[in-house]
Amino acid sequence: MDESNHRQREEFIDFWVTYMKTHSDKEWSRQQNVLTNSVLKSCTQLSREEYAELKRASIQHP
């Protein structure tokens, strides 16, 4: 992992630690619910071929 990527990952972790410390569990839960429902809705709108292509792309570029 190059230095820039490593620094970005650390900054992302720091951001989320701060976020979790400054937001209530109730707010966090509500936001996760919105995200989860959105992902599930998107999944049902993809054709089998679109899903397979998306999965292939994610495996090639994790």
C-alpha positions as CSV (number, residue, x, y, z in Angstrom):
1,M,0.0,0.0,0.0
2,D,1.5,3.4,-1.0
3,E,1.8,6.2,1.5
4,S,-1.0,8.3,0.1
5,N,-3.5,5.4,0.2
6,H,-2.4,4.6,3.8
7,R,-2.9,8.2,4.9
8,Q,-6.3,8.3,3.2
9,R,-7.4,5.2,5.0
10,E,-6.2,6.6,8.4
11,E,-8.1,9.8,7.7
12,F,-11.2,7.9,6.9
13,I,-10.9,5.8,10.1
14,D,-10.4,9.0,12.1
15,F,-13.5,10.6,10.5
16,W,-15.7,7.7,11.4
17,V,-14.4,7.4,14.9
18,T,-15.2,11.1,15.4
19,Y,-18.6,10.6,13.8
20,M,-19.6,7.7,15.9
21,K,-18.5,9.5,19.1
22,T,-20.6,12.6,18.2
23,H,-23.8,11.1,17.0
24,S,-26.3,9.2,19.0
25,D,-27.1,5.5,18.5
26,K,-30.6,6.4,17.5
27,E,-29.4,8.7,14.8
28,W,-26.8,6.2,13.6
29,S,-29.4,3.4,13.5
30,R,-31.8,5.6,11.5
31,Q,-29.1,6.4,9.0
32,Q,-28.0,2.8,8.6
33,N,-31.7,1.8,8.0
34,V,-31.9,4.4,5.2
35,L,-28.7,3.1,3.7
36,T,-29.6,-0.6,4.0
37,N,-33.1,0.0,2.5
38,S,-31.6,1.9,-0.4
39,V,-29.1,-0.9,-1.1
40,L,-31.8,-3.5,-1.0
41,K,-34.0,-1.5,-3.3
42,S,-31.2,-1.0,-5.8
43,C,-30.5,-4.7,-5.8
44,T,-34.0,-5.6,-6.8
45,Q,-33.8,-3.2,-9.7
46,L,-30.8,-4.8,-11.4
47,S,-31.2,-7.5,-14.0
48,R,-29.3,-10.8,-13.5
49,E,-26.8,-9.6,-16.1
50,E,-26.3,-6.2,-14.5
51,Y,-25.7,-7.8,-11.1
52,A,-23.2,-10.2,-12.5
53,E,-21.3,-7.4,-14.2
54,L,-21.3,-5.4,-11.1
55,K,-20.0,-8.3,-9.1
56,R,-17.3,-9.0,-11.7
57,A,-16.1,-5.4,-11.5
58,S,-16.0,-5.4,-7.7
59,I,-13.9,-8.6,-7.7
60,Q,-11.4,-7.1,-10.2
61,H,-11.1,-3.8,-8.4
62,P,-11.7,-4.4,-4.7
